[in-house]
């Protein structure tokens, strides 16, 4: 399921600018405590505000790059993804709590697709058939 993705150079430039910015903000050697009107809290709040602004600017490009890595993405999947992101969640997490074989949460669209497959055909995932009443039989291996 690996796929080759070309990342636009402008996205990489923005990532590098963000990293450079974080590096300069984290450098505490040049703080000027002796200056009149200096407020460490104000400087901290301004740095956080600028960081949030830059992340929001990058978020659209990150979503575009992510969607380009997924085959046959539907409009409904994109809308669900945008709603998920608008709620402050990551595209590299999912509401179904589905994890990949290495133990990390699956990305949003692939996890939602797996969840739909599990709902439609649970026997291919769990190795057992549901009873007529929708429950699982008592002869499960655990």
C-alpha positions, -999 to +999 in steps of 0.1 A: +000+000+000+030+023-002+027+051-027+051+076-041+041+112-033+057+144-046+057+171-020+056+207-034+087+227-026+066+255-012+052+231+015+088+221+024+098+257+025+069+265+049+079+236+071+115+247+072+104+283+080+083+271+108+111+250+122+135+280+119+109+302+137+105+276+165+143+275+169+145+313+173+116+314+197+131+287+219+164+305+221+163+322+255+198+337+254+187+370+240+158+378+265+160+414+277+147+413+313+163+447+321+143+467+295+114+488+307+080+474+297+094+439+291+069+411+298+079+375+295+042+365+295+034+389+266+064+376+246+053+340+252+017+348+242+028+365+210+050+336+201+022+311+206-002+333+185+023+335+157+029+297+159-008+290+157-012+313+127+017+296+109+003+262+116-032+272+103-015+285+071+003+251+067-028+230+075-045+235+041-013+223+023-009+194+046-045+183+040-040+186+002-008+165+004-025+139+026-056+136+003-032+132-027-018+100-011-052+083-008-067+065-038-103+074-050-112+099-023-149+108-023-164+142-016-181+127+015-147+115+028-132+149+022-161+166+040-158+142+069-121+149+071-126+186+071-152+183+099-127+162+118-100+188+114-123+217+123-130+200+156-092+203+163-082+167+156-054+153+135-056+137+101-033+111+114-059+099+140-093+084+136-126+083+155-128+045+153-096+039+174-082+016+147-045+010+148-022-003+121+000-034+124+028-014+140+005-002+168+000+034+156-034+050+150-044+048+113-050+079+094-085+093+092-097+082+057-082+047+057-095+040+092-130+051+082-128+028+052-116-002+074-144+006+098-170+004+070-155-029+059-156-043+094-193-033+097-202-049+064-181-081+068-170-087+104-161-123+098-132-114+076-117-094+104-127-114+135-129-149+122-163-156+136-199-153+123-225-133+142-256-152+155-290-147+140-298-121+166-267-101+157-246-112+187-215-134+186-216-172+192-203-186+225-176-207+209-152-178+203-116-187+208-111-163+238 
